[in-house]
Amino acid sequence: EYLPDVHTRLIMYKRIANAKNEEELGELQVEMIDRFGLLPEQIKLLFRLTALRQRAQTLGISKIDASAVTGRLSFAQHTRVDPRLIVQLVQQQPKVYKLTGPTQLQFSHNAASADAKIRFIEQMLARLATGS
């Protein structure tokens, strides 16, 4: 196991969860590699998901739910995402995106793997952030 000591593992997981931005996550990755060796895939995934959560929060997305085939973004009351972008997504790709309430965007994406699903969500958040 990568972090055999339970106390150390809990401390590192807490530090990852409490990282304020991607810079802090990067510093934690470097520290973990220095202290414990190369990161296993599970830890890399944890860092990716944490960065994804941070990006979503920055945009004013309060929750991301995703399964193998569908998912949903829940927008906070004061989201930074331009509502016109959301409408544009729905109009341009109605088979992929659908509004399911005033603050929810449902998406369909048949991902072959967890990595493909995460990549799809990362790209969607990037599009919502930049408007392109």
N, C-alpha and C positions, 0 to 999 in steps of 0.2 A: 504494500500500500504506500502511496505517495507521502502521506502525512500520518505515520503510524501513531504518534502521540495524540490522544484525543484532545487534550488541552490546547496544544499548538494548532490542531486542525480547526477547532472551534474559534480560536482567536483569528486565524487567517480568514476563515469564512466570514466572520463578522466584519473584518477589515474590508473585505471585498464588497460585502453588502453595503457598507457605510461609505464607500468611496464616493466622492462628490462629482467627479468628472472622469473623462477618459484618460487624462494625464495621470491622475492618481491610480487608476487601474493599471496603466502602463508601468508606473513605478512599482506597484505591487507585484506585477508579473516578473520584473527584473529581480526584485528582492527574493521572490520564491525560487526562481531559477538559480540565483546565487546560493541560496541556503539549502535547497532540496533537490536541485537538478532540473532537467528538462520537464516541462509541464506535460502531464498525460492528457489525453483527449477530453476526459471529463472535466478537468480544471480549465482547459481552453474553452470548453462549452460554457462553463460557469462565467468566465470573463466576458464572453460574447453576449450572453443573455443579460448580464449586468449592464453592459454598455448599451444594449438595445433598450433596456428599461430606462436608463438615463436619458437616451435620445427621446424616447416617448414622453417622459416627464417634461423635458425641455420644451417640447412642442405643445404641451397641455393635453396630452393623452393620458387619461387616468388608469386605463386598464387595457391589456391585450389578452384576448383569449384565442387560442388556436388549437385546432385538432389537425388530423392528417389531411382533411379535405376542405374545411372551412375555418373561418376565424372572425373575430370582431374587435374593432377598436372602439373604445368608449372615450369620448372627448370630455374634458373638464369644462366647467361653465365658462371659463376664460381661456380658451385654447388659443394658441398662436397660429393655428392652421387657418388659412383663408377659406371660408365656407365655399367660395367659388371654386376652389381647387377640388374640394370634395364632390361638388356637383359635377364638375368637369370629368372626374374619374368615373362617376356613375354613368354619365352620358356617353363617354368614349368607350367604356368597357362594361356594358350592362350585364354581361354574363359573369363578370368577375366581381364587380362591386355593386352593393345595394344598400341604400339607407334603410335602417330598421328602427327608426325613431329619430327624435331631434338631436340626439347626441351619440348615435351609434352608426358605424360603417361596417357592414358585413362584407367579407371577401371570400371568394372561393379559389382554392389553389390546391390541386391534387399533387402534393409533394411526394417524391419518391423516398425522401429521407428527412430527418430532423434538420440536417444542414441545409437542404433545399428550402424547407419552410422558413428557417431563420433568414436565409439569403433573400427570399421573397419579401419578408417583413422589413428587413433592412432597406431594400430598394424602395418599398412603398413609403417608409418613413422619410427616406432621402427625397423622394418625389414630393411628398407633402411639405417638406421643409423648404425646398427650393422652388417649387411650383413648376418644375419641368418634367 
